Amino acid sequence: MYIFKMYQMSARLIIALLFYIILYIEVSLGNLNVQEGGFKVFLPSKKSMSMAIADFGRPKYGGTLTGTIVYPSEDAGFLNPHITCEPENCQYGCTPFNQSTPPFAIKKTPGTFVIMLLDRGPVEKKGHHPCLFLTKTYHAQLAGADAVLVVNDEAGDVSTAIAPDSKDSSHILSQLTISAGMISKEDGHWVKHLLKQGPVVAQLSWTHMFPAAAGTSKDPVTWGFWYNPTDLGCTDGSCYRQRAFLQDMQVVAQTWETQNLTVFSPHYLIWSCPEALVNSTECITQCVMLGRYCFPDPDGSLDQGYSGRDVLLMNVRHLCFHKLAKEGGLATRWWDYINKFNRECLMKDDMFNEACATEVFRDVNGTNLGLHPGKGEEWWRACWDLNEEDSVLAYYSGDQNATLVPLLEEELAAQEGSPTVATVNTVPAIRINGQIFRGALDAPEVTRALCSSLSESNPSVTLPSVCNNNAVSEDECLEGGVGYAACRSGDNLAKNKNKCVNTFSGYKCECRDGWAYTIDASTNEESCQDINECVVTNIAMLNPACGCDRCTCINTMGSYKCSGEQPNLCTAMYDFGGCWRGTYNGKTYHACRDDFDTYKRMAMLGRVG
């Protein structure tokens, strides 16, 4: 989240503080948007719950993750590793688990996942200090967890965890590769009760997170990006990440919009100045139109450098370019414009100005955009010329609407949202089909979310090939992956028979002769199960080598074989199997017992060589 700081200490301090407090409150309101994912326990009991997805990590949009739950508690009553941590108990995840006693790391078998359950807190008191949700998640990842669920420490609704702005947080965010969520105190208590009885298997789900687009299911997926356009004042590297995202996302965004799969719109967050402060230096330097539209100072200095007003006016130029390009049917040209602007018109180079923006406009052929080729620049300038002086005079003359700018009013309405569209009060932010995207701001993660929305909004659509790229959707068919194990594609006896097909949402099994395609009714996960031809078919019995009186069918993985006629070893010909024998009154007795029936049953179950 972009938090604005004030560095000046002057006689204007009180006014400035009021201004920034109001801005910060408005920014913080965005934290209230909670996006819920599915959380379902299958074993030993069944229950469906929900989790609040954290605003960091990598949610598996469009997919699921099924795994065992691990709770690193010091309570010996739990069927989990018993370890101790200092200064806080291990269940809080505040200490790296390799520093616990004994050091703890999750041991997994290929094709399996582990979900770590941790507690929020601890409660702040003497000798005890809570740690960040982000820190807990990172420590769980280092220990080998594939996902993290944090149990709320207060009854009632859960909230969205957000990473703070700091260099330490920025470093962790760049390393984070797992997903995170919060569950209620009540649900956490229920899960812990199960963990005292034995292993617990659960599934996390990130499906149907973005509702179908308005209208028919064949409508394009709509998405927007709110970001900070400056390159100053971001001590945590967020400005760089936002610019990098715009660069990396360009090809997918342009291609998909051209194919009518998506519709993109750029956005810039706008604040308003309190009416009582409209004539203050703070409002004058950071706002236009008597404080109705504001952007905080980018470098923290009201007396020098660029002002919030400068940034706001540049944002208007960017919005006008998109509007011009869209009217001419070339909305995707905005990506060329903005990325060139971000490379060439930097504040640190003193190039963040109208002249540089104009040069970029011309370089990307903005002149020929719009409904009137050759007059694009004229239209563009008319769009961002607010004519502020005349508007203010008209306002004071009695026209209450004189300072309203339709383009910026649209921005205010967009960020405010509606009952069905989430509010945006933080930057950077991405909204897809009206819902806030949670997770890392990088092109593969956002592409995955868009793939998810495309797939679920219109199941008949053929997803673009990029949706199955490893960077977007991990290949679960690789050796050690869950699909590789479930489809048995790596079994020696199944090679060249079964096939694991990687898909965006997970994997598909193609099961060949000797293997049955199955779907688990609880988890909806596919697998290839060996068909026991000796039990469920009569194929083997048609072979005389399986069907004679002393013949049997031997089940093997993916096939079967026939034993042929088996001799009775408990006869004189075979020395009575080497067992004791004796002759009394001319009759031979022995201790050999013909166990062919047992052998036959074991063979049909595949338990003999």
N, C-alpha and C positions, 0 to 999 in steps of 0.2 A: 504494500500500500504506500502511496506517495504522501508523506507527511510534510507539511510546510513549516519551516522554522523561521524565526525572526532573530536577527542578530543585532539590531540596533538598540542601543540604550540611550534614550533621549527624553526630552520633555513630552514627546508624543507616545511614550511607552504605554500609558493606560489605554489610549485609543487603539493603538496597534494590537495590544493584547486582546481587547474586546473583538477586534476584527478577526484575528487568527483563531481565537477560541470558537467563534461562530463557524469559521471555515472548518475547523477540526471536528466540531460536533457534526456538521453536515457530512464530512468525510466518513466519520465513524458510523453513521447510520447505515452505511452499506454493509456493515458487518452483520446486520440482522437477517440478511437473505440466507436462508438455510436450504441447501440442496440435499435431499435425502436419497440414499442408496438402499438396496435391500440387504438384509442380514437374516439368514435362516439357519437354524440349528437342525441337523438331521438325526444325530446320534448323541447320547442314548435316547433322548426325547426329541419331539418335533415342535418347533415354534418359529413363526415368522415375525421379525422385528424390523427396525429401520436404523440407519446410521446417518449422522450428519457428516457429509464429506468435507474434509479439511481443504482449505484454500491453498494447499501446496501438495507436493508429492505427485504421483502419477496414477490417477484413477483409470481403471481399465474400462473406459467408456465402451458400451456395446457388448461387454463380456462379463464373465463371472470368474470367481476364484474359489475353489473348494479345497479346504484343508483342515488340519487338526489345530486346535487352539492350545497355546502354551501360555501359562500364567506363572511368571517367575516369582512366586511368593515364598517367603520364609516360613510360612505356616505349613507344618508337616502334614496337615490334613488334606492338602491338595495333591493329586496325582501328577506332580510336575517336579522338575529339578528343584531341589532344596538348596538354595544358595543365599549368601548374606552379602549386603552391600553397605557401604559407608559413604556419606553420613546418613543418606535416606535409604529406606527399605527398597529392595530390588523391584518390588511391584510397581514403583513409581517410574522406573526407567530413567532416573536422573543421573545415574552413574553408568559409564560404559560397562557392559557385561563381562568384558575380558579383565576387568578389575575387581570382579566379585570374588567371593571365597566359597568354593573353588571357582576359577574362571569358567564362564559359561558360554557355550556356542551351540546353536541348534544343529542337531544331526538329522539330515534328511536323506531319504532314498530318492533316486531319480524318478521324475514324474509325479512328485508329491509337493504340496505346499504347506506352509505353516503360518498361522495367524497368531500374532502375539497380542495378548490382552494385558493392558496396563491400567493403572489408576491415575486419575487426575490428582494434582496436588504434589506434595502434601500441603496441609493447611499452614499458612504462615504463622509461625510462633517462635519463641525463643529456641534457637538451636535447629530450627527446621525451616527450609525455604523451598517453595515450589519451583519446579523447572518448566520450561516451555514445552508445549505440545510438540513443537518442531524438534526439540532436543530428544524427547522420548522416542519419536519416530526414527530419528537418525541412529540412536543407540540400538533400537530393535533391528534396524537394517544391518548394522555392523555385526549383530549377533546371528544373522542369517534368516530373519523373518521376511516373509513375502508381503505381509500387510500388517497394519497395526489398528487395533481398536482400543480407544481410551474410554474408560468408564467415568461418567460424570460423577462429581462428588456432591452434587445437590439434586434433590428430587425435582421432577418436572421435565420441561423441554430441554433439549440440547441446543448448542450453538455451533457456529462455524469457527474453527480454529484458523487464525491468520498469523502468518509469520511477521515478526517485527522488522522494521527497517534498521539494519545494522550490517557491518561488514561480516561479522561472524555468521549471521543468519544467511547472508548472501552466499557465503562459502558452502554452508550446509545445503542450501537449496540447489546449488549446482551439482551436488553429489547425490541428491536424493533420487532413488529409483523405484521406491515402493509406494503403495497407497496408504492413506490414513483416514480414519473416521472416528466419530464419537458416538457412544451409545448411552442410553439413559442409566441412571443409577439403579433403577428397578430391574432393567434388563440385565445389567451387569451382575446384580446380585443373583439372578436366576441362573446365569451361566456359571458363576462361581460355585453355586450349589451343585450343579452337574459335575463340575471338575473335581469335587470331593468324592464322586462315585466312580469315576473312571474317565477314559478318553472322550473327548467331545469333538465331533466333526461338524463343521459349519460351512456355509457358502456366502460369500459377499457378491453382490450383484450391482452392476452399473448400467443395466439395460433400461431403456425407455426413460432416459434422463432428460431428453429434449423432445417435447411434444411435437406432433406433426405440425407442419406449417399451416397457417390459416387457409381456409378454403379446402380444396381437394388434396388428397395425399400425394398427388403428383406435382404439387407446387414446389418450387425450389426451396431449399433451406435458406433461411435468412440469418445473417450474422453481422455483428458490428464490433468494432474495436475502439475502445476509449483509451487514449494514451497521453503521455506527457511529451510534448513536441520539443522540449528544450534539451540542451546538452550540458546544462550547469545545475548545480545544487543537488545532484543525486550521488550521495556519498556511498551508497551501497551497490552501485553499478546498474541500477534499474533502468536508467536512461539508455545505457548501451544495450541492455537486453531487449528493450522495446524496439530500438532501431534495428537490431539484428533480426528480431522476429519479422519485422516488415520486409526485410530483405529476403529472408529465407522462405517466407510464405508466398512470395509474389507469384511464382510459377503455378502453384496449385490454385491460388485464388483466381488468377486470370484465366487459367484453363477451364476450371469448373464453372465459372460464371459465363464464359463463352459457350459452354455446353448446356447452359440453363439448368445446372444442378444446384447452384447456389447464387445468392444475391448478397453482396457485401456493401456495407456503408461505414465510412470513417466517422469518428465522433471525438469531441473534446469536451471535457467536463467544464461546466460553467457555474460560478457562484454569484451571489448577489451581495451587495454591500448593505449593511443596516441603514435604514432611512435616516437615522440620527447622525450618521457619519459620512453622508455623501459628499460633504464639502471638506472632509479631512484629506490630508496629504495621502494617507493610505488608500483611500478610495479613488482619489483623482489619478494616482499613478498606476492603479491596478484595475481600473474599471472604465467602461464607456457608458454612455447614455444614463448619466446621473446614478451610476452604481448598480444599474439593473443587470449588467453582464460584467463579470470580473474573472480575473485569473491571478493567483498569487505571484508575487515577485519571484523570478526564477533564481536569483543569486543572493537573496536575503538582504540586499541593500536598496533602500528606497531612493537614495540620493545619487547613485551612480550605476552605470551598467544598464542592462536591459531591464525594462519594467514589466509588470504583469500586463499592462495595457499593450505593450509591444507584442507580447506573446498572443494575446487575445486577437489582435488584428491580424496576425499571421495565421492563426487558426481559421479565421474567416476566409482568408485567401485560399487555404487548403480546401475548405468546405465548398467554396465557390467553384474551384476547379472540378471537384467531383460532380457538382450539380451540372456544370457546363458539359462535361464529358458524358454524363448519364443522359442528358437531353438529346445528345447526338448519337446515342446508342453505343458509345464507347466508354462506359464507366470504368472498364478495366485499365484504361490509360492512367487513372489516378495512381496506380502502383508505380508506373514509370516515373511519374512526376514526383511523388513523395520520396522515393528512394534516391533519386537524383538530388532532390533538395536536401535530404539528410546527409548526403555525402559532401555537398558543396557549400551549404549555407549554414555553417556552424557558428554558434555564439562565441566559442573560444577563438575563432578566427575573425571575429567581428564582421561576419557575413550574414548574420540573421537579419535580413532587411528586405525591403520592397524590391530593390534593384536586383538582388540575387534571385528572389522568387520570380521576378519577371523574366530573367535570363533562362531560368529552368523552364518556365512556361513555354517560352519560344523554342527551346531545344527539343522538347517533347512534342512539338507541332501543335501546341495549344491553340494557335491562331485559326486552325481549320476545324476545331471542335465545335460542337453545338449545332443549332438548327440553321445557322447562316455561315457557311464556310468562308473564311477570310476575315470574319468579324469576331472571331472568338476572343481575342484580347480585349476588344472594346466591351464586349458583354461581361467578361471576367472582371474588368475594372469597375464597371457599373455595379456589379454584384457586391464587391467588397468596399465600395465607397459609401460609408454610413451616413455621410452628410450630417455629422453629429451636431455641428453648431446650429444649423437651421432647425434641427429636430428638437434641440433643447429650448431654443427660443419659442418654438411652437408649443412646447409642453407648458412653459411658464405663461403662455398666452391663453391657456385653457384647454389645449388638446391633450387629454390624458394618454392618448395612444401614440403620440408623436414620437416617443423614444422607443417604441417597440420595433424590433428588427425581425421580420418573419423567419429568416434563416436561423437566427439564434433562439427564437421562440420554439422552433422545431427541435433544436438541440435540448432545450430545457424540458420539453415534453418527452423526448426520447429517454433522457436520463431519469426522469421521474417514474416512468413506467405506468403500469395500470394493475388492476386486480389479477390479470393473467400474465403480465409482463413484469419481470423483476426490475426493481430500482437499481440504478448504478450510481454509487457515490464514492467509488475508489478507482484509482488508476494505477497500473493498467487493469483493464477489465474487458472481457469478451462475453457477449451475449448471443446465444444460439437459439433460434426459435423462441425467444422470450425468456430463456433461462440462463443464469450465469454459469459460465464455464469455470470449473475448479481444477487446479493443477498447474503444472509448470508452464511458463510462457515460452514455449518453443514450438517450432513449426510441426514436428511429428506429433506432439501431444494434441495440438489444436486440430490437426488433420484427422487424427483418430476420432475426436469428438464429432467432427463434421461427417466422417464416414458413418459413425453410429447413427447420427440423425438422418442421413440419407437412407440407410438400411431400414430403420424403423419407421420412417415416414412413408416410405414406398418400398415394401418388401420385394416387389417385382423388379426393381431397378438393378441393373448390373453395376456393381460398385467399380469405380476406377481402379486400375491395377495398383496404384500407389497405396491403396488401403491395405494391401497385403504385404507391403514392404516391411522388412524386419524393423526398420526404425519406427514405423507406425504401429505395427501389430507384431508382437514377438512370435517367432516361428515355433509353435508348440510341437511341431513334428521333428524338430532336430533331436539328435540323440540326447537322452536325459529329460526331454520335454514330456509334459503330461499326455499329449497326443501320441507321441512315440511309444509310451508305455501302454496306454489304453488300447491302441489299435494293434499292438503286438507286432508292429512293423519291423522291429529289430530282432525278434526271436529267430534263431537259426532255422527252425522248422517252418517259420512263417515267411521268410524272405522270398521275394518274388511272388508272394501270394497276397498278403495284406498290404494296404497302403494307407498312410496318414496324409491327408490333404490339408495344408494350412489354409485357414480362412481368417477373415477379419475378426470375427467374434471368438474364434478359438481354433477348432479343427473338425474335420470330418473323417470318418473311417470308411474305407472301402474294403470289405471283408470278402475274401475269395473262398473257393471250395474248401470245405472242412472247417470253416469258421462262421459263426453266426453274428450278424450285426444286431447289437442291442443298444437300447437307450435306458438309462437309469431313470425311473419314474420320479425320483426325488430330486436329483441334481440336473436332469436333462442332459447328462453327459453320455457321449457315445463310446462304444468299445467293441472289440472283436473277441468273442468268446469261443473257445474250442467246442466244436460239435462232437459229441460222443456217438459216433456212428454205431457203436456196439450196443447202445441202449435205445436211442431215439429213432433209428432207421432199421430197415430190413436189408440194407445194401450188403452188409457183411454176410448175412445168412445165405445169400445167393451164391456165395463162393464156397465150394465143397471143402476147401481147406479151413473154413471157419465153422461149417455147419455139421460135420460128422460128429458121432457120439463123443469121441475124445478129442474134439477140436474146439478151439475157442477164438473169439475175436479179441484182439489186443488194441485198446485205444491208444493213439499217439496224438501229440499236439498237431491239430489241423488235418489228421488223417487217421488211418487204422491199418492193421496188418493181421494176417491169419496165422495161427500157430501151426496149422497142419495137424495130423493125427499125433497125439502125445501118448507114449508108451506108459503102461502101468508098471511103475518101478517096483511095486510090491509083489513081484513074481520071481520064480526061480531063475528065469532068463536074466534078470537084472540083479541077481543075488539079494533079493528082498531089500534093495536100497541100502545094503550094508548094515542093516539092523540085526538085532539078535534073532536067531532062529534055532529050533531044536526039533528032533523027531521022537515022538512017543507013540508006541503001539502002531508004528508004520505010518503015522500021520505027521506032517510037518507043521509046526507052529512058528510064528514070527511076530516081531513087534513093529513091523512096518505098517503104516497106515496110509492108504491111498487118499491124498488130499486134493484130488483134481478139481472137485467142486469149489473149494476155497480159491485155488489157483485161477479158476475160470472167472469167479466173481472179481478178484483183484485185477485180472487182465482186462476185463471189460471196463474197469474204472481207470485203466491206464497206470496201474501201480506195479507193473512188472516190466522187465526189460524186453 
